[in-house]
Amino acid sequence: MKVYIAHPMPTRHRIRDTICPAIQSLGIHTLNPFYNEDGTHREDRPEIKAIDDGTMGEYGVKNIQLAEEIVNRDLEKIRSSDGLVAMLDEEGVIGIGTPMEIFYCARWCKKPVFIVTSKYYGHPWLNYLASLSNGAVVGSVEELFSRLQLWKKREGLYEERKDT
């Protein structure tokens, strides 16, 4: 079981260093668009290394071809995942890509989205997409972990029934 981790770029270090390892400790693999599962830089994202090294701004991708490649790789990772965890307003920051990834995963891929938000818990779009996908909108990381454990158990039971 693996989840794509949607989050704003400015929160990438906290997500890599705390959220991803915590999800992995539940026995769920993470697909982080910025880093490998072990926290190292992705070979297919040299711009992230440049941003981390300070040689490029956080939103310095101006080349349309590169932008298309980045978006298409992220969409492919979402398609190859079993669901999506969205850290929507981590540290008071909302990114452009995170809501788009939520919509794509729930509406087009029909996969569960688990959205963590402290400010938009009652937003109709978030609640609709979470409900549509059998995911959830939660107000804390602790609640996210509980929901992921239930989802993993439910998916595991489904797989056992399928094998018998």
DSSP file (Angstrom, degrees, kcal/mol; ACC not computed):
  #  RESIDUE AA STRUCTURE BP1 BP2  ACC     N-H-->O    O-->H-N    N-H-->O    O-->H-N    TCO  KAPPA ALPHA  PHI   PSI    X-CA   Y-CA   Z-CA
    1    1 A M              0   0    0      0, 0.0    28,-2.7     0, 0.0     2,-0.3   0.000 360.0 360.0 360.0 134.5    0.0    0.0    0.0
    2    2 A K  E     -a   29   0A   0     26,-0.2    80,-3.1    78,-0.1    81,-0.7  -0.998 360.0-157.6-142.7 146.5    1.4    3.4   -0.9
    3    3 A V  E     -ab  30  83A   0     26,-2.6    28,-3.0    -2,-0.3     2,-0.4  -0.946  19.1-128.1-123.3 143.4    0.1    7.0   -0.7
    4    4 A Y  E     -ab  31  84A   0     79,-2.4    81,-2.9    -2,-0.4     2,-0.8  -0.732  24.0-140.0 -83.0 135.7    1.1   10.1   -2.6
    5    5 A I  E     - b   0  85A   0     26,-2.6     2,-0.4    -2,-0.4    81,-0.2  -0.854  17.1-167.1-105.2 102.0    2.0   12.9   -0.2
    6    6 A A  E     + b   0  86A   0     79,-2.8    81,-2.9    -2,-0.8    26,-0.0  -0.755  25.2 141.5 -89.0 129.8    0.6   16.2   -1.6
    7    7 A H        -     0   0    0     -2,-0.4    81,-0.1    79,-0.2    90,-0.1  -0.981  54.0 -86.0-163.7 154.5    2.0   19.3    0.2
    8    8 A P    >   -     0   0    0      0, 0.0     3,-1.7     0, 0.0     4,-0.2  -0.373  40.6-119.6 -65.8 144.7    3.1   22.9   -0.5
    9    9 A M  G >  S+     0   0    0      1,-0.3     3,-2.2     2,-0.2     4,-0.2   0.861 109.0  62.3 -55.2 -41.5    6.8   23.2   -1.4
   10   10 A P  G 3  S+     0   0    0      0, 0.0    -1,-0.3     0, 0.0     3,-0.3   0.709 104.7  49.9 -61.8 -15.4    7.7   25.4    1.5
   11   11 A T  G <> S+     0   0    0     -3,-1.7     4,-2.4     1,-0.2     5,-0.2   0.321  77.7 109.7 -99.9   8.0    6.8   22.6    3.9
   12   12 A R  H <> S+     0   0    0     -3,-2.2     4,-2.3     1,-0.2     5,-0.2   0.811  75.0  50.5 -59.6 -35.4    8.8   19.9    2.1
   13   13 A H  H  > S+     0   0    0     -3,-0.3     4,-2.7    -4,-0.2    -1,-0.2   0.932 112.3  45.7 -71.1 -43.5   11.5   19.5    4.7
   14   14 A R  H  >>S+     0   0    0      2,-0.2     4,-2.3     1,-0.2     5,-1.0   0.915 114.9  48.3 -63.8 -42.1    9.0   19.0    7.6
   15   15 A I  I  <>S+     0   0    0     -4,-2.4     5,-2.9     1,-0.2    -2,-0.2   0.937 115.0  45.4 -63.2 -45.9    6.9   16.6    5.5
   16   16 A R  I  <5S+     0   0    0     -4,-2.3    -2,-0.2    -5,-0.2    -1,-0.2   0.898 119.7  40.4 -62.4 -41.8   10.1   14.6    4.5
   17   17 A D  I  <5S+     0   0    0     -4,-2.7    -2,-0.2    -5,-0.2    -1,-0.2   0.727 134.2   8.5 -86.3 -23.0   11.5   14.5    8.0
   18   18 A T  I  X5S+     0   0    0     -4,-2.3     4,-1.7    -5,-0.2    -3,-0.2   0.737 124.5  44.2-124.2 -52.7    8.4   13.9   10.2
   19   19 A I  I  ><S+     0   0    0     -5,-1.0     4,-2.4     2,-0.2     5,-0.2   0.948 113.2  48.3 -68.9 -49.9    5.2   13.1    8.3
   20   20 A C  H  ><S+     0   0    0     -5,-2.9     4,-2.7     1,-0.2     5,-0.2   0.934 112.9  47.2 -59.8 -48.3    6.6   10.6    5.7
   21   21 A P  H  > S+     0   0    0      0, 0.0     4,-1.8     0, 0.0    -1,-0.2   0.886 111.8  52.1 -61.0 -35.7    8.5    8.5    8.3
   22   22 A A  H  < S+     0   0    0     -4,-1.7     4,-0.5     2,-0.2    -2,-0.2   0.915 111.7  45.5 -65.8 -41.8    5.4    8.5   10.6
   23   23 A I  H ><>S+     0   0    0     -4,-2.4     3,-1.3     1,-0.2     5,-1.3   0.905 111.2  53.2 -66.4 -40.8    3.3    7.2    7.7
   24   24 A Q  H ><5S+     0   0    0     -4,-2.7     3,-2.1     1,-0.3    -1,-0.2   0.844  99.3  63.0 -62.4 -33.1    5.9    4.6    6.8
   25   25 A S  T 3<5S+     0   0    0     -4,-1.8    -1,-0.3     1,-0.3    -2,-0.2   0.694  95.9  60.6 -66.4 -16.5    5.9    3.4   10.4
   26   26 A L  T < 5S-     0   0    0     -3,-1.3    -1,-0.3    -4,-0.5    -2,-0.2   0.442 126.3-103.0 -84.9  -0.6    2.3    2.4    9.8
   27   27 A G  T < 5S+     0   0    0     -3,-2.1     2,-0.5     1,-0.3    -3,-0.2   0.703  83.9 127.0  85.5  21.2    3.5    0.1    7.0
   28   28 A I      < -     0   0    0     -5,-1.3    -1,-0.3   -26,-0.0   -26,-0.2  -0.953  55.9-133.2-114.5 126.2    2.4    2.4    4.2
   29   29 A H  E     -a    2   0A   0    -28,-2.7   -26,-2.6    -2,-0.5     2,-0.4  -0.462  20.6-139.9 -73.9 149.1    4.9    3.5    1.5
   30   30 A T  E     -a    3   0A   0    -28,-0.2     2,-0.7    -2,-0.1   -26,-0.2  -0.918  10.8-158.2-115.7 138.9    5.0    7.2    0.7
   31   31 A L  E     -a    4   0A   0    -28,-3.0   -26,-2.6    -2,-0.4     5,-0.1  -0.910  17.5-173.0-111.3  99.5    5.4    8.8   -2.7
   32   32 A N        -     0   0    0     -2,-0.7   -26,-0.1     3,-0.5     3,-0.1  -0.823  20.8-145.5 -94.1 126.2    6.8   12.3   -2.0
   33   33 A P  S    S+     0   0    0      0, 0.0    -1,-0.1     0, 0.0     3,-0.1   0.694  97.6  39.9 -66.5 -15.3    6.9   14.5   -5.2
   34   34 A F  S    S+     0   0    0      1,-0.2     8,-0.8   -22,-0.1     2,-0.3   0.739 119.6  24.9-104.1 -27.2   10.1   16.2   -4.0
   35   35 A Y  B    S-E   41   0B   0      6,-0.2    -3,-0.5    -3,-0.1     6,-0.2  -0.908  78.1-100.1-138.1 160.0   12.2   13.4   -2.4
   36   36 A N    >   -     0   0    0      4,-3.1     3,-2.1    -2,-0.3     6,-0.1  -0.273  49.5 -97.7 -69.1 166.9   12.7    9.6   -2.5
   37   37 A E  T 3  S+     0   0    0      1,-0.3    -1,-0.1     2,-0.1   -13,-0.1   0.813 126.2  54.1 -60.2 -30.5   11.1    7.5    0.3
   38   38 A D  T 3  S-     0   0    0      2,-0.1    -1,-0.3     3,-0.0     3,-0.1   0.407 122.8-104.9 -85.2   3.9   14.4    7.5    2.2
   39   39 A G  S <  S+     0   0    0     -3,-2.1    -2,-0.1     1,-0.3     2,-0.1   0.387  78.8 129.4  92.5  -3.9   14.6   11.3    2.1
   40   40 A T        -     0   0    0      1,-0.1    -4,-3.1    -5,-0.1    -1,-0.3  -0.368  69.4 -83.0 -80.1 164.9   17.3   11.7   -0.5
   41   41 A H  B     -E   35   0B   0     -6,-0.2     2,-0.3    -3,-0.1    -6,-0.2  -0.412  43.9-118.4 -68.3 140.8   16.9   13.9   -3.6
   42   42 A R    >   -     0   0    0     -8,-0.8     3,-1.2     3,-0.2     7,-0.2  -0.601  10.3-140.2 -76.7 137.2   15.0   12.4   -6.5
   43   43 A E  T 3  S+     0   0    0     -2,-0.3    -1,-0.1     1,-0.2    -2,-0.0   0.819 103.7  56.2 -66.1 -30.4   17.1   12.1   -9.7
   44   44 A D  T 3  S+     0   0    0      1,-0.2    -1,-0.2     2,-0.1     3,-0.1   0.392 104.0  56.5 -84.6   5.2   14.1   13.2  -11.7
   45   45 A R    X>  +     0   0    0     -3,-1.2     3,-1.4     1,-0.1     4,-1.0  -0.447  55.4 153.6-130.9  60.9   13.7   16.4   -9.7
   46   46 A P  H 3> S+     0   0    0      0, 0.0     4,-2.0     0, 0.0     5,-0.1   0.769  71.2  66.7 -62.2 -23.3   17.1   18.2  -10.0
   47   47 A E  H 3> S+     0   0    0      1,-0.2     4,-2.4     2,-0.2     5,-0.1   0.821  95.0  56.6 -67.5 -28.5   15.4   21.6   -9.5
   48   48 A I  H <> S+     0   0    0     -3,-1.4     4,-3.0     2,-0.2    -1,-0.2   0.911 106.7  48.6 -68.1 -41.8   14.5   20.5   -5.9
   49   49 A K  H  X S+     0   0    0     -4,-1.0     4,-2.4    -7,-0.2    -2,-0.2   0.920 111.8  50.0 -61.4 -42.5   18.2   19.9   -5.2
   50   50 A A  H  X>S+     0   0    0     -4,-2.0     5,-2.3     2,-0.2     6,-0.9   0.893 112.1  47.5 -63.1 -39.6   19.0   23.4   -6.7
   51   51 A I  H ><5S+     0   0    0     -4,-2.4     3,-1.0     4,-0.2    -2,-0.2   0.937 113.0  48.0 -65.6 -46.1   16.2   24.9   -4.5
   52   52 A D  H 3<5S+     0   0    0     -4,-3.0    -2,-0.2     1,-0.3    -1,-0.2   0.847 111.3  51.0 -63.5 -33.8   17.6   23.1   -1.4
   53   53 A D  H 3<5S-     0   0    0     -4,-2.4    -1,-0.3    -5,-0.2    -2,-0.2   0.588 115.1-118.6 -78.6 -10.2   21.1   24.3   -2.3
   54   54 A G  T <<5S+     0   0    0     -3,-1.0    -3,-0.2    -4,-0.6    -2,-0.1   0.604  85.1 113.4  84.3  11.6   19.9   27.9   -2.6
   55   55 A T  S   <S+     0   0    0     -5,-2.3     2,-0.3    -6,-0.2    -4,-0.2   0.444  78.1  35.9 -94.8   0.2   20.8   28.2   -6.3
   56   56 A M  S    S-     0   0    0     -6,-0.9    -2,-0.2    -5,-0.2    -1,-0.1  -0.992  85.5-111.2-149.2 145.5   17.2   28.5   -7.5
   57   57 A G    >   -     0   0    0     -2,-0.3     3,-1.4     1,-0.1    -6,-0.1  -0.352  36.4-106.7 -73.6 159.7   14.1   30.0   -6.1
   58   58 A E  T 3  S+     0   0    0      1,-0.3     3,-0.1    -7,-0.1    -1,-0.1   0.837 120.3  31.3 -57.9 -35.0   11.2   27.8   -4.8
   59   59 A Y  T 3  S+     0   0    0      1,-0.1    -1,-0.3    -8,-0.0    -2,-0.1  -0.392  82.7 125.4-119.7  55.0    9.0   28.7   -7.8
   60   60 A G    <   +     0   0    0     -3,-1.4     2,-1.1   -13,-0.1     3,-0.2   0.262  29.3 115.9 -98.6  10.9   11.8   29.2  -10.4
   61   61 A V        +     0   0    0      1,-0.2    -5,-0.0    -3,-0.1    -3,-0.0  -0.707  24.7 152.2 -84.6 101.7   10.6   26.7  -13.0
   62   62 A K        +     0   0    0     -2,-1.1     2,-0.5     5,-0.0    -1,-0.2   0.612  39.0 100.3-103.3 -17.8    9.8   29.0  -16.0
   63   63 A N     >  -     0   0    0     -3,-0.2     4,-2.5     1,-0.2     5,-0.2  -0.589  62.6-151.6 -75.2 121.4   10.4   26.5  -18.8
   64   64 A I  H  > S+     0   0    0     -2,-0.5     4,-2.7     1,-0.2     5,-0.2   0.878  94.7  53.9 -63.0 -39.3    7.1   25.1  -20.0
   65   65 A Q  H  > S+     0   0    0      2,-0.2     4,-2.2     1,-0.2    -1,-0.2   0.927 111.3  45.1 -62.8 -44.0    8.6   21.8  -21.1
   66   66 A L  H  > S+     0   0    0      2,-0.2     4,-2.6     1,-0.2    -2,-0.2   0.912 112.0  52.5 -64.7 -42.3   10.1   21.2  -17.6
   67   67 A A  H  X S+     0   0    0     -4,-2.5     4,-2.6     1,-0.2     5,-0.2   0.919 109.6  49.3 -59.1 -43.8    6.8   22.3  -16.0
   68   68 A E  H  X S+     0   0    0     -4,-2.7     4,-2.7     1,-0.2    -1,-0.2   0.908 110.8  50.0 -62.2 -42.5    4.9   19.8  -18.1
   69   69 A E  H  X S+     0   0    0     -4,-2.2     4,-2.3     2,-0.2    -2,-0.2   0.918 111.4  48.5 -62.2 -43.9    7.4   17.0  -17.2
   70   70 A I  H  X S+     0   0    0     -4,-2.6     4,-2.3     2,-0.2    -2,-0.2   0.947 114.3  45.1 -61.5 -49.8    7.1   17.8  -13.5
   71   71 A V  H  X S+     0   0    0     -4,-2.6     4,-2.6     1,-0.2     5,-0.2   0.927 113.7  49.2 -62.6 -45.7    3.2   17.9  -13.6
   72   72 A N  H  X S+     0   0    0     -4,-2.7     4,-2.1     1,-0.2    -1,-0.2   0.874 110.7  50.3 -64.3 -36.8    3.0   14.7  -15.6
   73   73 A R  H  X S+     0   0    0     -4,-2.3     4,-2.2    -5,-0.2    -1,-0.2   0.915 111.4  49.1 -65.8 -41.3    5.4   12.8  -13.3
   74   74 A D  H  X S+     0   0    0     -4,-2.3     4,-2.2     2,-0.2    -2,-0.2   0.924 111.1  49.4 -63.1 -43.3    3.4   13.9  -10.3
   75   75 A L  H  X S+     0   0    0     -4,-2.6     4,-2.5     1,-0.2    -1,-0.2   0.885 109.9  51.8 -63.2 -37.9    0.1   12.8  -12.0
   76   76 A E  H  X S+     0   0    0     -4,-2.1     4,-1.9     2,-0.2    -1,-0.2   0.898 108.1  51.3 -64.7 -40.3    1.8    9.4  -12.8
   77   77 A K  H  X S+     0   0    0     -4,-2.2     4,-0.6     2,-0.2    -2,-0.2   0.895 109.8  50.2 -63.7 -39.1    2.8    9.0   -9.2
   78   78 A I  H >< S+     0   0    0     -4,-2.2     3,-1.1     1,-0.2    -2,-0.2   0.931 110.2  49.9 -63.4 -44.8   -0.8    9.7   -8.1
   79   79 A R  H 3< S+     0   0    0     -4,-2.5    -1,-0.2     1,-0.2    -2,-0.2   0.847 110.9  49.8 -62.4 -33.1   -2.1    7.1  -10.6
   80   80 A S  H 3< S+     0   0    0     -4,-1.9    -1,-0.2    -5,-0.1    -2,-0.2   0.533  99.9  85.3 -84.6  -5.1    0.4    4.6   -9.3
   81   81 A S  S << S-     0   0    0     -3,-1.1   -78,-0.2    -4,-0.6     3,-0.1  -0.399  76.6-133.2 -89.7 170.1   -0.6    5.2   -5.6
   82   82 A D  S    S-     0   0    0    -80,-3.1     2,-0.3     1,-0.2   -79,-0.2   0.564  82.8 -26.5 -94.5 -13.3   -3.4    3.6   -3.7
   83   83 A G  E     -b    3   0A   0    -81,-0.7   -79,-2.4    28,-0.2     2,-0.4  -0.965  65.9-102.3-179.2-175.1   -4.5    7.0   -2.3
   84   84 A L  E     -bc   4 113A   0     28,-2.5    30,-2.8    -2,-0.3     2,-0.5  -0.992  10.4-158.4-136.7 136.7   -3.4   10.5   -1.4
   85   85 A V  E     -bc   5 114A   0    -81,-2.9   -79,-2.8    -2,-0.4     2,-0.6  -0.974  17.8-163.2-109.4 125.4   -2.5   12.3    1.8
   86   86 A A  E     -bc   6 115A   0     28,-2.9    30,-3.2    -2,-0.5     2,-1.2  -0.945  16.0-162.3-115.6 119.3   -2.8   16.1    1.5
   87   87 A M  E >   + c   0 116A   0    -81,-2.9     3,-0.6    -2,-0.6    30,-0.1  -0.778  25.1 178.7 -93.3  89.2   -1.2   18.4    4.0
   88   88 A L  T 3   +     0   0    0     28,-1.7     7,-0.5    -2,-1.2    -1,-0.2   0.929  66.4  12.4 -70.2 -53.3   -3.3   21.3    2.9
   89   89 A D  T >  S+     0   0    0     27,-0.7     3,-1.8    -3,-0.2    -1,-0.2  -0.208  78.1 167.1-123.8  44.4   -2.4   24.3    5.1
   90   90 A E  G X  S-     0   0    0     -3,-0.6     3,-2.3     1,-0.3   -79,-0.0  -0.335  76.2  -1.5 -56.7 133.1    0.8   23.1    6.8
   91   91 A E  G 3  S-     0   0    0      1,-0.3    -1,-0.3   -80,-0.1     3,-0.1   0.755 129.4 -65.3  55.4  27.7    2.5   26.0    8.6
   92   92 A G  G <  S+     0   0    0     -3,-1.8     2,-0.4     1,-0.2    -1,-0.3   0.589 107.4 123.9  75.4  10.1   -0.1   28.4    7.3
   93   93 A V    <   -     0   0    0     -3,-2.3     2,-0.5   -85,-0.1    -1,-0.2  -0.878  40.9-169.3-108.8 133.3    0.9   27.8    3.6
   94   94 A I        -     0   0    0     -2,-0.4     2,-0.2    -5,-0.2    -5,-0.1  -0.989  13.5-153.7-118.9 127.1   -1.4   26.7    0.9
   95   95 A G        -     0   0    0     -2,-0.5    -2,-0.0    -7,-0.5     0, 0.0  -0.478  20.0-126.9 -92.7 167.4    0.2   25.6   -2.4
   96   96 A I  S  > S+     0   0    0     -2,-0.2     4,-1.0     2,-0.1    -1,-0.1   0.888 105.8  50.9 -76.5 -43.3   -1.3   25.7   -5.9
   97   97 A G  H  > S+     0   0    0      1,-0.2     4,-2.7     2,-0.2     5,-0.2   0.835  96.5  67.6 -68.6 -34.3   -0.5   22.1   -6.7
   98   98 A T  H  > S+     0   0    0      1,-0.2     4,-2.3     2,-0.2    -1,-0.2   0.924 102.3  43.8 -58.8 -50.6   -2.0   20.5   -3.5
   99   99 A P  H  > S+     0   0    0      0, 0.0     4,-2.4     0, 0.0    -1,-0.2   0.876 114.3  52.3 -61.9 -34.3   -5.6   21.3   -4.3
  100  100 A M  H  X S+     0   0    0     -4,-1.0     4,-2.6     2,-0.2    -2,-0.2   0.899 109.6  48.4 -66.9 -39.2   -5.1   20.2   -7.9
  101  101 A E  H  X S+     0   0    0     -4,-2.7     4,-2.5     2,-0.2     5,-0.2   0.882 109.9  52.5 -67.7 -38.1   -3.6   16.9   -6.8
  102  102 A I  H  X S+     0   0    0     -4,-2.3     4,-2.5    -5,-0.2     5,-0.3   0.957 112.4  45.1 -58.7 -50.9   -6.6   16.4   -4.4
  103  103 A F  H  X>S+     0   0    0     -4,-2.4     4,-2.6     1,-0.2     5,-0.7   0.930 113.6  49.1 -60.7 -47.6   -9.1   17.0   -7.2
  104  104 A Y  I  X>S+     0   0    0     -4,-2.6     5,-2.0     1,-0.2     4,-1.2   0.926 114.2  45.1 -59.5 -47.1   -7.2   14.7   -9.7
  105  105 A C  I  <5S+     0   0    0     -4,-2.5     6,-2.2     3,-0.2     5,-0.3   0.931 121.9  35.7 -65.2 -46.2   -6.9   11.8   -7.2
  106  106 A A  I  <5S+     0   0    0     -4,-2.5     4,-0.3    -5,-0.2    -2,-0.2   0.950 126.9  32.7 -74.5 -49.9  -10.5   11.9   -6.0
  107  107 A R  I  <5S+     0   0    0     -4,-2.6    -3,-0.2    -5,-0.3    -2,-0.1   0.910 132.3  23.0 -79.7 -44.6  -12.4   12.9   -9.1
  108  108 A W  I  <<S+     0   0    0     -4,-1.2    -3,-0.2    -5,-0.7    -4,-0.1   0.855 130.9  36.4 -96.0 -39.2  -10.4   11.3  -11.9
  109  109 A C  S   <S-     0   0    0     -5,-2.0    -3,-0.2     2,-0.1    -4,-0.2   0.662  91.5-141.0 -88.2 -15.8   -8.5    8.5  -10.3
  110  110 A K        +     0   0    0     -6,-0.3    -4,-0.2    -5,-0.3    -3,-0.1   0.884  52.9 138.9  58.0  41.2  -11.3    7.6   -7.9
  111  111 A K        -     0   0    0     -6,-2.2    -1,-0.2     1,-0.1   -28,-0.2  -0.857  60.5 -88.4-115.8 151.9   -8.8    6.9   -5.1
  112  112 A P        -     0   0    0      0, 0.0   -28,-2.5     0, 0.0     2,-0.4  -0.280  36.9-159.9 -61.9 138.0   -9.2    7.9   -1.4
  113  113 A V  E     -c   84   0A   0     17,-0.3    23,-1.8    16,-0.2     2,-0.6  -0.981   4.8-163.4-118.3 133.4   -7.9   11.3   -0.4
  114  114 A F  E     -cd  85 136A   0    -30,-2.8   -28,-2.9    -2,-0.4     2,-0.5  -0.963  13.7-164.2-116.3 111.8   -7.1   12.1    3.3
  115  115 A I  E     -cd  86 137A   0     21,-2.9    23,-3.2    -2,-0.6     2,-0.6  -0.866   8.2-160.2-108.8 122.5   -6.9   15.9    3.8
  116  116 A V  E     +cd  87 138A   0    -30,-3.2   -28,-1.7    -2,-0.5   -27,-0.7  -0.897  27.3 154.0-100.9 121.0   -5.3   17.4    6.8
  117  117 A T        -     0   0    0     21,-2.4     4,-0.1    -2,-0.6    -2,-0.0  -0.995  34.8-169.5-148.1 139.5   -6.4   21.0    7.4
  118  118 A S  S    S+     0   0    0     -2,-0.3    -1,-0.1   -29,-0.1    21,-0.1   0.635  94.0  31.6 -97.7 -17.8   -6.6   23.3   10.4
  119  119 A K  S    S+     0   0    0      1,-0.1     3,-0.3     2,-0.1    20,-0.0   0.726 117.6  45.2-110.6 -28.5   -8.6   26.0    8.6
  120  120 A Y    >   +     0   0    0      1,-0.2     3,-1.9     2,-0.1     6,-0.2  -0.052  63.6 130.7-115.3  31.4  -10.8   24.5    5.9
  121  121 A Y  T 3  S+     0   0    0      1,-0.3    -1,-0.2     5,-0.1    16,-0.1   0.804  80.7  40.2 -56.4 -34.0  -12.3   21.6    7.8
  122  122 A G  T 3  S+     0   0    0     -3,-0.3    -1,-0.3     4,-0.1    -2,-0.1   0.223  80.4 135.0-101.7  14.6  -15.8   22.5    6.6
  123  123 A H    <>  -     0   0    0     -3,-1.9     4,-2.5     1,-0.1     5,-0.2  -0.460  53.6-139.4 -68.0 129.7  -15.0   23.5    3.1
  124  124 A P  H  > S+     0   0    0      0, 0.0     4,-2.7     0, 0.0     5,-0.2   0.874  99.2  51.9 -60.7 -39.5  -17.6   22.0    0.7
  125  125 A W  H  > S+     0   0    0      2,-0.2     4,-2.5     1,-0.2     5,-0.2   0.936 112.6  45.2 -62.3 -45.7  -15.1   21.1   -2.0
  126  126 A L  H  > S+     0   0    0      1,-0.2     4,-2.5     2,-0.2     5,-0.2   0.930 115.5  46.3 -64.9 -44.9  -12.8   19.3    0.4
  127  127 A N  H  X S+     0   0    0     -4,-2.5     4,-2.3     2,-0.2    -1,-0.2   0.892 113.3  49.7 -65.8 -39.1  -15.7   17.4    2.1
  128  128 A Y  H  X S+     0   0    0     -4,-2.7     4,-3.0    -5,-0.2    -2,-0.2   0.948 113.6  44.7 -63.4 -48.4  -17.2   16.5   -1.3
  129  129 A L  H  X S+     0   0    0     -4,-2.5     4,-1.4    -5,-0.2     6,-0.2   0.883 114.5  48.7 -67.0 -38.0  -13.9   15.2   -2.7
  130  130 A A  H  <>S+     0   0    0     -4,-2.5     5,-3.1    -5,-0.2     4,-0.3   0.924 115.1  45.0 -65.8 -42.9  -13.1   13.3    0.5
  131  131 A S  H ><5S+     0   0    0     -4,-2.3     3,-1.2    -5,-0.2    -2,-0.2   0.912 110.2  54.7 -65.8 -43.1  -16.6   11.7    0.6
  132  132 A L  H 3<5S+     0   0    0     -4,-3.0    -1,-0.2     1,-0.3    -2,-0.2   0.836 115.2  39.8 -57.0 -34.8  -16.5   10.9   -3.1
  133  133 A S  T 3<5S-     0   0    0     -4,-1.4    -1,-0.3    -5,-0.2    -2,-0.2   0.340 112.1-112.4-101.7   6.3  -13.3    9.0   -2.7
  134  134 A N  T < 5S+     0   0    0     -3,-1.2    -3,-0.2    -4,-0.3    -4,-0.1   0.827  82.6 116.7  61.9  31.9  -14.0    7.3    0.7
  135  135 A G      < -     0   0    0     -5,-3.1     2,-0.3    -6,-0.2   -21,-0.2   0.008  56.2-123.2-102.8-146.7  -11.3    9.4    2.3
  136  136 A A  E     -d  114   0A   0    -23,-1.8   -21,-2.9    -2,-0.1     2,-0.5  -0.989   7.2-130.4-162.1 153.0  -11.7   12.0    5.0
  137  137 A V  E     -d  115   0A   0     -2,-0.3     2,-0.3   -23,-0.2   -21,-0.2  -0.969  38.6-177.4-104.7 124.1  -11.0   15.6    6.0
  138  138 A V  E     -d  116   0A   0    -23,-3.2   -21,-2.4    -2,-0.5     3,-0.0  -0.864  31.2-143.1-125.8 157.6   -9.2   15.7    9.4
  139  139 A G  S    S+     0   0    0     -2,-0.3     2,-0.3   -23,-0.2   -23,-0.1   0.461  79.2  31.9 -99.1  -2.6   -8.1   18.4   11.7
  140  140 A S  S  > S-     0   0    0      1,-0.1     4,-1.8   -22,-0.0     5,-0.1  -0.985  72.3-118.5-151.9 160.5   -4.8   16.9   12.9
  141  141 A V  H  > S+     0   0    0     -2,-0.3     4,-2.4     2,-0.2     5,-0.2   0.866 115.0  57.3 -65.8 -36.9   -2.0   14.6   12.0
  142  142 A E  H  > S+     0   0    0      1,-0.2     4,-1.8     2,-0.2    -1,-0.2   0.909 107.1  47.5 -62.0 -41.9   -3.0   12.3   14.8
  143  143 A E  H  > S+     0   0    0      1,-0.2     4,-2.5     2,-0.2    -1,-0.2   0.875 108.6  56.2 -66.7 -36.2   -6.4   11.9   13.3
  144  144 A L  H  X S+     0   0    0     -4,-1.8     4,-2.8     1,-0.2    -2,-0.2   0.943 105.9  50.1 -57.7 -48.5   -4.8   11.3    9.9
  145  145 A F  H  X S+     0   0    0     -4,-2.4     4,-2.1     1,-0.2    -1,-0.2   0.891 110.3  50.2 -61.0 -39.8   -2.8    8.4   11.3
  146  146 A S  H  X S+     0   0    0     -4,-1.8     4,-2.1     2,-0.2    -1,-0.2   0.928 112.0  47.5 -62.2 -45.0   -5.9    6.9   12.9
  147  147 A R  H  X S+     0   0    0     -4,-2.5     4,-2.6     1,-0.2    -2,-0.2   0.897 110.8  51.5 -64.4 -39.9   -7.8    7.2    9.5
  148  148 A L  H  X S+     0   0    0     -4,-2.8     4,-2.8     2,-0.2    -1,-0.2   0.893 108.6  51.3 -64.8 -38.7   -4.9    5.7    7.6
  149  149 A Q  H  X S+     0   0    0     -4,-2.1     4,-2.3    -5,-0.2    -1,-0.2   0.916 111.8  46.8 -64.0 -42.4   -4.8    2.7   10.0
  150  150 A L  H  X S+     0   0    0     -4,-2.1     4,-2.8     2,-0.2    -2,-0.2   0.918 113.3  49.1 -63.7 -43.1   -8.5    2.1    9.5
  151  151 A W  H  X S+     0   0    0     -4,-2.6     4,-2.9     2,-0.2     5,-0.2   0.918 110.9  49.7 -62.3 -44.6   -8.1    2.4    5.7
  152  152 A K  H  X S+     0   0    0     -4,-2.8     4,-2.5     2,-0.2    -1,-0.2   0.916 112.6  47.4 -61.9 -42.8   -5.2    0.0    5.7
  153  153 A K  H  X S+     0   0    0     -4,-2.3     4,-2.4     2,-0.2    -2,-0.2   0.925 113.0  48.6 -63.9 -44.5   -7.2   -2.5    7.8
  154  154 A R  H  X S+     0   0    0     -4,-2.8     4,-1.9     1,-0.2    -2,-0.2   0.918 113.8  46.3 -62.6 -43.7  -10.2   -2.1    5.5
  155  155 A E  H  X S+     0   0    0     -4,-2.9     4,-2.4     1,-0.2    -1,-0.2   0.889 111.3  52.7 -65.9 -39.1   -8.1   -2.6    2.4
  156  156 A G  H  X S+     0   0    0     -4,-2.5     4,-2.2    -5,-0.2    -2,-0.2   0.897 108.7  49.6 -63.1 -41.2   -6.3   -5.6    3.9
  157  157 A L  H  X S+     0   0    0     -4,-2.4     4,-2.3     2,-0.2    -1,-0.2   0.886 110.0  51.8 -64.5 -38.2   -9.6   -7.2    4.7
  158  158 A Y  H  X S+     0   0    0     -4,-1.9     4,-2.2     1,-0.2    -2,-0.2   0.925 109.6  48.8 -63.7 -44.0  -10.8   -6.6    1.1
  159  159 A E  H  X S+     0   0    0     -4,-2.4     4,-1.6     1,-0.2    -2,-0.2   0.890 110.2  51.8 -64.9 -38.1   -7.6   -8.2   -0.2
  160  160 A E  H  X S+     0   0    0     -4,-2.2     4,-1.0     1,-0.2    -1,-0.2   0.923 110.5  48.1 -63.6 -42.7   -8.0  -11.3    2.1
  161  161 A R  H  < S+     0   0    0     -4,-2.3     3,-0.5     1,-0.2    -1,-0.2   0.890 109.1  54.1 -63.1 -39.0  -11.6  -11.7    0.9
  162  162 A K  H  < S+     0   0    0     -4,-2.2    -1,-0.2     1,-0.2    -2,-0.2   0.834 106.9  51.4 -64.6 -33.7  -10.5  -11.4   -2.7
  163  163 A D  H  <        0   0    0     -4,-1.6    -1,-0.2     1,-0.2    -2,-0.2   0.713 360.0 360.0 -77.7 -21.1   -7.9  -14.2   -2.3
  164  164 A T     <        0   0    0     -4,-1.0    -1,-0.2    -3,-0.5    -2,-0.2   0.477 360.0 360.0 -85.0 360.0  -10.3  -16.8   -0.8
